[in-house]
Amino acid sequence: MTLFLTPSCRSEPSEFEPSTCGYTLETAEEEISSGRADLVSFGTQFLANPDLPERFATGAALNAPTPATFYSGGALGYTDYPALAASTPP
């Protein structure tokens, strides 16, 4: 289920507004800076990039997610994505 809330859903301006909807770093920053969201989450991006904050901070490339392995009942798709240190040449 995808949750996407807009400012029109707020009954009071001080309400906290989370949002998740396939964001990139750039689109997430735009949603927050425009006031359309107070918080943006990165579910799929975190599955493929457990070191996502470091990748965003350094501008590193992201691992591509493999949706066919999500929720498949095994480790495949959860623990086999390369970490930034492992995918960065020395």
N, CA, C and O atoms as CSV, one atom per row, in Angstrom:
chain,resi,resn,atom,element,x,y,z
A,1,MET,N,N,0.841,-1.176,0.000
A,1,MET,CA,C,0.000,0.000,0.000
A,1,MET,C,C,0.889,1.242,0.000
A,1,MET,O,O,1.854,1.312,0.761
A,2,THR,N,N,0.582,2.191,-0.819
A,2,THR,CA,C,1.321,3.440,-0.886
A,2,THR,C,C,0.535,4.520,-0.170
A,2,THR,O,O,-0.659,4.697,-0.410
A,3,LEU,N,N,1.206,5.235,0.703
A,3,LEU,CA,C,0.588,6.333,1.433
A,3,LEU,C,C,1.147,7.623,0.880
A,3,LEU,O,O,2.359,7.838,0.907
A,4,PHE,N,N,0.288,8.477,0.384
A,4,PHE,CA,C,0.717,9.780,-0.099
A,4,PHE,C,C,-0.292,10.800,0.374
A,4,PHE,O,O,-1.446,10.792,-0.055
A,5,LEU,N,N,0.138,11.666,1.248
A,5,LEU,CA,C,-0.748,12.667,1.818
A,5,LEU,C,C,-0.318,14.047,1.353
A,5,LEU,O,O,0.874,14.349,1.289
A,6,THR,N,N,-1.275,14.862,1.035
A,6,THR,CA,C,-0.990,16.220,0.580
A,6,THR,C,C,-1.432,17.208,1.655
A,6,THR,O,O,-2.159,16.827,2.572
A,7,PRO,N,N,-1.006,18.474,1.561
A,7,PRO,CA,C,-1.421,19.456,2.565
A,7,PRO,C,C,-2.932,19.569,2.705
A,7,PRO,O,O,-3.416,19.930,3.777
A,8,SER,N,N,-3.692,19.270,1.654
A,8,SER,CA,C,-5.144,19.364,1.762
A,8,SER,C,C,-5.711,18.329,2.719
A,8,SER,O,O,-6.862,18.450,3.139
A,9,CYS,N,N,-4.921,17.303,3.078
A,9,CYS,CA,C,-5.368,16.291,4.040
A,9,CYS,C,C,-5.198,16.763,5.475
A,9,CYS,O,O,-5.758,16.163,6.392
A,10,ARG,N,N,-4.449,17.809,5.678
A,10,ARG,CA,C,-4.211,18.312,7.025
A,10,ARG,C,C,-5.408,19.110,7.507
A,10,ARG,O,O,-5.919,19.974,6.794
A,11,SER,N,N,-5.848,18.818,8.711
A,11,SER,CA,C,-6.947,19.605,9.255
A,11,SER,C,C,-6.427,20.837,9.993
A,11,SER,O,O,-7.152,21.816,10.172
A,12,GLU,N,N,-5.160,20.778,10.422
A,12,GLU,CA,C,-4.520,21.928,11.069
A,12,GLU,C,C,-3.113,22.061,10.512
A,12,GLU,O,O,-2.460,21.049,10.255
A,13,PRO,N,N,-2.629,23.277,10.318
A,13,PRO,CA,C,-1.299,23.469,9.741
A,13,PRO,C,C,-0.173,22.828,10.545
A,13,PRO,O,O,0.884,22.537,9.986
A,14,SER,N,N,-0.372,22.602,11.841
A,14,SER,CA,C,0.697,22.053,12.668
A,14,SER,C,C,0.748,20.527,12.646
A,14,SER,O,O,1.634,19.940,13.268
A,15,GLU,N,N,-0.168,19.876,11.952
A,15,GLU,CA,C,-0.151,18.422,11.908
A,15,GLU,C,C,1.070,17.913,11.160
A,15,GLU,O,O,1.532,18.535,10.204
A,16,PHE,N,N,1.579,16.789,11.602
A,16,PHE,CA,C,2.731,16.144,10.987
A,16,PHE,C,C,2.273,15.416,9.728
A,16,PHE,O,O,1.260,14.717,9.751
A,17,GLU,N,N,3.002,15.572,8.641
A,17,GLU,CA,C,2.583,15.000,7.363
A,17,GLU,C,C,3.673,14.098,6.783
A,17,GLU,O,O,4.647,14.599,6.221
A,18,PRO,N,N,3.524,12.760,6.911
A,18,PRO,CA,C,4.490,11.857,6.282
A,18,PRO,C,C,4.109,11.576,4.839
A,18,PRO,O,O,2.949,11.738,4.460
A,19,SER,N,N,5.072,11.157,4.032
A,19,SER,CA,C,4.776,10.834,2.652
A,19,SER,C,C,5.738,9.765,2.145
A,19,SER,O,O,6.926,9.786,2.467
A,20,THR,N,N,5.225,8.839,1.358
A,20,THR,CA,C,6.064,7.838,0.712
A,20,THR,C,C,5.472,7.525,-0.654
A,20,THR,O,O,4.280,7.242,-0.771
A,21,CYS,N,N,6.298,7.575,-1.675
A,21,CYS,CA,C,5.755,7.357,-3.020
A,21,CYS,C,C,6.865,7.237,-4.051
A,21,CYS,O,O,6.834,7.943,-5.059
A,22,GLY,N,N,7.849,6.364,-3.833
A,22,GLY,CA,C,8.896,6.152,-4.820
A,22,GLY,C,C,9.803,7.338,-5.051
A,22,GLY,O,O,10.147,7.633,-6.195
A,23,TYR,N,N,10.195,8.020,-4.004
A,23,TYR,CA,C,11.006,9.224,-4.136
A,23,TYR,C,C,12.471,8.949,-4.440
A,23,TYR,O,O,13.027,7.917,-4.063
A,24,THR,N,N,13.076,9.904,-5.133
A,24,THR,CA,C,14.528,10.001,-5.238
A,24,THR,C,C,14.949,11.024,-4.190
A,24,THR,O,O,14.096,11.665,-3.575
A,25,LEU,N,N,16.242,11.183,-3.981
A,25,LEU,CA,C,16.704,12.202,-3.045
A,25,LEU,C,C,16.200,13.574,-3.474
A,25,LEU,O,O,15.744,14.359,-2.642
A,26,GLU,N,N,16.280,13.858,-4.754
A,26,GLU,CA,C,15.884,15.175,-5.261
A,26,GLU,C,C,14.386,15.431,-5.103
A,26,GLU,O,O,13.988,16.514,-4.676
A,27,THR,N,N,13.549,14.442,-5.443
A,27,THR,CA,C,12.105,14.659,-5.330
A,27,THR,C,C,11.673,14.716,-3.875
A,27,THR,O,O,10.729,15.430,-3.535
A,28,ALA,N,N,12.352,13.972,-3.015
A,28,ALA,CA,C,12.040,14.031,-1.585
A,28,ALA,C,C,12.364,15.409,-1.020
A,28,ALA,O,O,11.570,15.985,-0.276
A,29,GLU,N,N,13.529,15.930,-1.376
A,29,GLU,CA,C,13.899,17.270,-0.912
A,29,GLU,C,C,12.902,18.312,-1.401
A,29,GLU,O,O,12.573,19.243,-0.665
A,30,GLU,N,N,12.419,18.171,-2.620
A,30,GLU,CA,C,11.433,19.103,-3.172
A,30,GLU,C,C,10.113,19.019,-2.406
A,30,GLU,O,O,9.520,20.051,-2.092
A,31,GLU,N,N,9.645,17.811,-2.102
A,31,GLU,CA,C,8.397,17.645,-1.348
A,31,GLU,C,C,8.490,18.317,0.016
A,31,GLU,O,O,7.550,18.983,0.450
A,32,ILE,N,N,9.614,18.143,0.685
A,32,ILE,CA,C,9.784,18.724,2.019
A,32,ILE,C,C,9.937,20.237,1.934
A,32,ILE,O,O,9.282,20.966,2.678
A,33,SER,N,N,10.790,20.716,1.040
A,33,SER,CA,C,11.019,22.167,0.962
A,33,SER,C,C,9.784,22.922,0.484
A,33,SER,O,O,9.614,24.095,0.816
A,34,SER,N,N,8.921,22.269,-0.291
A,34,SER,CA,C,7.706,22.933,-0.765
A,34,SER,C,C,6.593,22.930,0.278
A,34,SER,O,O,5.596,23.637,0.127
A,35,GLY,N,N,6.760,22.125,1.348
A,35,GLY,CA,C,5.730,22.043,2.373
A,35,GLY,C,C,4.667,20.999,2.094
A,35,GLY,O,O,3.712,20.871,2.859
A,36,ARG,N,N,4.817,20.245,1.003
A,36,ARG,CA,C,3.833,19.201,0.693
A,36,ARG,C,C,3.972,17.993,1.604
A,36,ARG,O,O,3.043,17.195,1.724
A,37,ALA,N,N,5.137,17.853,2.252
A,37,ALA,CA,C,5.369,16.746,3.178
A,37,ALA,C,C,6.327,17.206,4.264
A,37,ALA,O,O,7.169,18.072,4.031
A,38,ASP,N,N,6.197,16.624,5.454
A,38,ASP,CA,C,7.108,16.914,6.554
A,38,ASP,C,C,8.181,15.846,6.651
A,38,ASP,O,O,9.266,16.087,7.180
A,39,LEU,N,N,7.870,14.666,6.138
A,39,LEU,CA,C,8.767,13.515,6.218
A,39,LEU,C,C,8.543,12.667,4.985
A,39,LEU,O,O,7.405,12.468,4.559
A,40,VAL,N,N,9.615,12.170,4.416
A,40,VAL,CA,C,9.522,11.295,3.249
A,40,VAL,C,C,10.279,10.021,3.584
A,40,VAL,O,O,11.371,10.080,4.150
A,41,SER,N,N,9.712,8.872,3.241
A,41,SER,CA,C,10.395,7.611,3.508
A,41,SER,C,C,10.832,6.946,2.212
A,41,SER,O,O,10.315,7.240,1.134
A,42,PHE,N,N,11.792,6.046,2.343
A,42,PHE,CA,C,12.390,5.369,1.193
A,42,PHE,C,C,12.379,3.862,1.427
A,42,PHE,O,O,13.443,3.277,1.629
A,43,GLY,N,N,11.234,3.224,1.408
A,43,GLY,CA,C,11.134,1.792,1.684
A,43,GLY,C,C,11.891,0.928,0.700
A,43,GLY,O,O,12.794,0.194,1.100
A,44,THR,N,N,11.551,0.992,-0.570
A,44,THR,CA,C,12.185,0.157,-1.590
A,44,THR,C,C,13.659,0.500,-1.738
A,44,THR,O,O,14.495,-0.390,-1.896
A,45,GLN,N,N,13.977,1.783,-1.686
A,45,GLN,CA,C,15.378,2.183,-1.805
A,45,GLN,C,C,16.220,1.610,-0.662
A,45,GLN,O,O,17.379,1.250,-0.865
A,46,PHE,N,N,15.631,1.526,0.549
A,46,PHE,CA,C,16.369,0.963,1.683
A,46,PHE,C,C,16.543,-0.538,1.547
A,46,PHE,O,O,17.556,-1.073,1.998
A,47,LEU,N,N,15.591,-1.238,0.940
A,47,LEU,CA,C,15.767,-2.678,0.735
A,47,LEU,C,C,17.002,-2.946,-0.120
A,47,LEU,O,O,17.787,-3.845,0.182
A,48,ALA,N,N,17.173,-2.178,-1.171
A,48,ALA,CA,C,18.293,-2.384,-2.092
A,48,ALA,C,C,19.575,-1.683,-1.642
A,48,ALA,O,O,20.662,-1.995,-2.127
A,49,ASN,N,N,19.441,-0.740,-0.716
A,49,ASN,CA,C,20.585,0.059,-0.272
A,49,ASN,C,C,20.535,0.241,1.240
A,49,ASN,O,O,20.120,1.300,1.712
A,50,PRO,N,N,20.947,-0.760,2.010
A,50,PRO,CA,C,20.867,-0.628,3.468
A,50,PRO,C,C,21.711,0.526,4.007
A,50,PRO,O,O,21.523,0.952,5.147
A,51,ASP,N,N,22.635,1.031,3.198
A,51,ASP,CA,C,23.468,2.175,3.570
A,51,ASP,C,C,22.989,3.443,2.845
A,51,ASP,O,O,23.796,4.304,2.494
A,52,LEU,N,N,21.694,3.549,2.627
A,52,LEU,CA,C,21.117,4.646,1.836
A,52,LEU,C,C,21.519,6.040,2.325
A,52,LEU,O,O,21.865,6.879,1.493
A,53,PRO,N,N,21.492,6.331,3.631
A,53,PRO,CA,C,21.903,7.690,4.052
A,53,PRO,C,C,23.328,8.029,3.621
A,53,PRO,O,O,23.598,9.154,3.201
A,54,GLU,N,N,24.235,7.067,3.721
A,54,GLU,CA,C,25.615,7.308,3.305
A,54,GLU,C,C,25.685,7.521,1.793
A,54,GLU,O,O,26.430,8.381,1.325
A,55,ARG,N,N,24.921,6.751,1.034
A,55,ARG,CA,C,24.906,6.908,-0.422
A,55,ARG,C,C,24.365,8.292,-0.801
A,55,ARG,O,O,24.914,8.951,-1.684
A,56,PHE,N,N,23.299,8.727,-0.142
A,56,PHE,CA,C,22.768,10.058,-0.411
A,56,PHE,C,C,23.793,11.129,-0.051
A,56,PHE,O,O,23.996,12.077,-0.810
A,57,ALA,N,N,24.437,10.983,1.102
A,57,ALA,CA,C,25.386,11.994,1.574
A,57,ALA,C,C,26.610,12.109,0.668
A,57,ALA,O,O,27.167,13.195,0.508
A,58,THR,N,N,27.024,10.995,0.080
A,58,THR,CA,C,28.229,11.004,-0.748
A,58,THR,C,C,27.936,11.100,-2.236
A,58,THR,O,O,28.859,11.246,-3.037
A,59,GLY,N,N,26.665,11.022,-2.621
A,59,GLY,CA,C,26.313,11.064,-4.035
A,59,GLY,C,C,26.635,9.776,-4.765
A,59,GLY,O,O,26.739,9.765,-5.991
A,60,ALA,N,N,26.794,8.685,-4.018
A,60,ALA,CA,C,27.127,7.390,-4.617
A,60,ALA,C,C,25.940,6.826,-5.398
A,60,ALA,O,O,24.787,7.169,-5.135
A,61,ALA,N,N,26.238,5.975,-6.341
A,61,ALA,CA,C,25.194,5.305,-7.117
A,61,ALA,C,C,24.393,4.366,-6.217
A,61,ALA,O,O,24.909,3.840,-5.231
A,62,LEU,N,N,23.137,4.168,-6.570
A,62,LEU,CA,C,22.266,3.275,-5.800
A,62,LEU,C,C,22.207,1.903,-6.458
A,62,LEU,O,O,22.284,1.784,-7.681
A,63,ASN,N,N,22.070,0.864,-5.628
A,63,ASN,CA,C,21.791,-0.473,-6.145
A,63,ASN,C,C,20.372,-0.462,-6.693
A,63,ASN,O,O,19.490,0.172,-6.112
A,64,ALA,N,N,20.143,-1.144,-7.788
A,64,ALA,CA,C,18.789,-1.265,-8.338
A,64,ALA,C,C,18.029,-2.328,-7.553
A,64,ALA,O,O,18.547,-3.426,-7.350
A,65,PRO,N,N,16.811,-2.024,-7.107
A,65,PRO,CA,C,16.024,-3.024,-6.381
A,65,PRO,C,C,15.572,-4.148,-7.317
A,65,PRO,O,O,15.416,-3.948,-8.522
A,66,THR,N,N,15.368,-5.317,-6.747
A,66,THR,CA,C,14.872,-6.468,-7.491
A,66,THR,C,C,13.531,-6.871,-6.868
A,66,THR,O,O,13.500,-7.757,-6.014
A,67,PRO,N,N,12.430,-6.246,-7.274
A,67,PRO,CA,C,11.129,-6.482,-6.647
A,67,PRO,C,C,10.678,-7.943,-6.630
A,67,PRO,O,O,9.923,-8.336,-5.741
A,68,ALA,N,N,11.115,-8.741,-7.576
A,68,ALA,CA,C,10.711,-10.149,-7.604
A,68,ALA,C,C,11.183,-10.909,-6.366
A,68,ALA,O,O,10.625,-11.952,-6.026
A,69,THR,N,N,12.208,-10.388,-5.694
A,69,THR,CA,C,12.716,-11.066,-4.502
A,69,THR,C,C,12.130,-10.508,-3.207
A,69,THR,O,O,12.387,-11.062,-2.138
A,70,PHE,N,N,11.354,-9.432,-3.271
A,70,PHE,CA,C,10.779,-8.851,-2.058
A,70,PHE,C,C,9.755,-9.805,-1.459
A,70,PHE,O,O,8.930,-10.376,-2.171
A,71,TYR,N,N,9.819,-9.967,-0.162
A,71,TYR,CA,C,8.840,-10.765,0.584
A,71,TYR,C,C,8.730,-12.194,0.055
A,71,TYR,O,O,7.651,-12.786,0.066
A,72,SER,N,N,9.853,-12.740,-0.406
A,72,SER,CA,C,9.839,-14.080,-0.978
A,72,SER,C,C,10.069,-15.176,0.054
A,72,SER,O,O,9.991,-16.361,-0.267
A,73,GLY,N,N,10.355,-14.781,1.299
A,73,GLY,CA,C,10.521,-15.762,2.356
A,73,GLY,C,C,11.954,-16.196,2.581
A,73,GLY,O,O,12.207,-17.045,3.436
A,74,GLY,N,N,12.879,-15.651,1.855
A,74,GLY,CA,C,14.281,-16.013,2.037
A,74,GLY,C,C,15.160,-14.788,2.158
A,74,GLY,O,O,14.677,-13.655,2.182
A,75,ALA,N,N,16.466,-15.032,2.235
A,75,ALA,CA,C,17.416,-13.937,2.376
A,75,ALA,C,C,17.626,-13.193,1.052
A,75,ALA,O,O,18.004,-12.022,1.054
A,76,LEU,N,N,17.385,-13.864,-0.069
A,76,LEU,CA,C,17.590,-13.247,-1.375
A,76,LEU,C,C,16.748,-11.973,-1.495
A,76,LEU,O,O,15.535,-11.990,-1.287
A,77,GLY,N,N,17.410,-10.887,-1.830
A,77,GLY,CA,C,16.716,-9.616,-1.965
A,77,GLY,C,C,16.749,-8.770,-0.707
A,77,GLY,O,O,16.304,-7.623,-0.712
A,78,TYR,N,N,17.277,-9.335,0.374
A,78,TYR,CA,C,17.384,-8.566,1.619
A,78,TYR,C,C,18.823,-8.421,2.079
A,78,TYR,O,O,19.225,-7.351,2.536
A,79,THR,N,N,19.588,-9.469,1.964
A,79,THR,CA,C,20.953,-9.432,2.492
A,79,THR,C,C,22.015,-9.553,1.414
A,79,THR,O,O,23.204,-9.577,1.731
A,80,ASP,N,N,21.623,-9.629,0.151
A,80,ASP,CA,C,22.603,-9.854,-0.898
A,80,ASP,C,C,22.960,-8.603,-1.708
A,80,ASP,O,O,23.768,-8.697,-2.632
A,81,TYR,N,N,22.396,-7.455,-1.399
A,81,TYR,CA,C,22.773,-6.232,-2.101
A,81,TYR,C,C,24.137,-5.778,-1.601
A,81,TYR,O,O,24.388,-5.812,-0.397
A,82,PRO,N,N,25.026,-5.353,-2.501
A,82,PRO,CA,C,26.355,-4.928,-2.054
A,82,PRO,C,C,26.313,-3.609,-1.274
A,82,PRO,O,O,25.622,-2.662,-1.649
A,83,ALA,N,N,27.069,-3.584,-0.189
A,83,ALA,CA,C,27.207,-2.356,0.597
A,83,ALA,C,C,28.082,-1.377,-0.181
A,83,ALA,O,O,28.825,-1.774,-1.078
A,84,LEU,N,N,27.990,-0.125,0.163
A,84,LEU,CA,C,28.757,0.910,-0.529
A,84,LEU,C,C,30.248,0.600,-0.525
A,84,LEU,O,O,30.900,0.703,-1.564
A,85,ALA,N,N,30.791,0.225,0.613
A,85,ALA,CA,C,32.231,-0.069,0.699
A,85,ALA,C,C,32.600,-1.230,-0.223
A,85,ALA,O,O,33.685,-1.236,-0.804
A,86,ALA,N,N,31.708,-2.211,-0.360
A,86,ALA,CA,C,31.987,-3.373,-1.210
A,86,ALA,C,C,31.835,-3.046,-2.692
A,86,ALA,O,O,32.448,-3.701,-3.535
A,87,SER,N,N,31.034,-2.051,-3.013
A,87,SER,CA,C,30.779,-1.744,-4.417
A,87,SER,C,C,31.623,-0.584,-4.931
A,87,SER,O,O,31.548,-0.237,-6.110
A,88,THR,N,N,32.424,0.016,-4.058
A,88,THR,CA,C,33.272,1.140,-4.445
A,88,THR,C,C,34.699,0.650,-4.653
A,88,THR,O,O,35.281,0.069,-3.737
A,89,PRO,N,N,35.275,0.868,-5.825
A,89,PRO,CA,C,36.668,0.439,-6.059
A,89,PRO,C,C,37.631,1.155,-5.121
A,89,PRO,O,O,37.398,2.311,-4.767
A,90,PRO,N,N,38.711,0.489,-4.711
A,90,PRO,CA,C,39.691,1.114,-3.792
A,90,PRO,C,C,40.415,2.295,-4.403
A,90,PRO,O,O,41.258,2.908,-3.748
